[in-house]
Amino acid sequence: MSQPITVLLSDAAYQAFQRRAQAVGKSPAECAAVMLVHQFHLDHPPEDAACQSARDRFERHFGEVGSEPVS
C-alpha cells in the first residue's frame, strides 16, 4: 500500500531536486519516493536476529589484520 505525503521545499531546494529527478528520468515525486526508500534502507529485506548477530561478529574483526610489509 502507498501513502501520500506533502513536503514543503524552498524554491532553491525544489529546483535542485527537480534537476536531479529529471536527470534520472523520473518525476520529482517518484524520485523523492525512491530516495526515501533508500534513506531508510527499505529496499532490502530486514535481517533476522541470527543474521544480524552473525554480521556483528564478523564486523568486530574489521581492522584486525596488520599492515606491516611482507618480506
JOQUI-V8551 format. One record per helix or strand. SS is the DSSP state (helix for helix, strand for strand). FROM is the first residue (numbers start at 0). LEN is the number of residues. If there is no record, write none. Layout:
{{SS:FROM:LEN} {SS:FROM:LEN}}
This chain:
{{helix:10:13} {helix:27:12} {helix:48:11}}
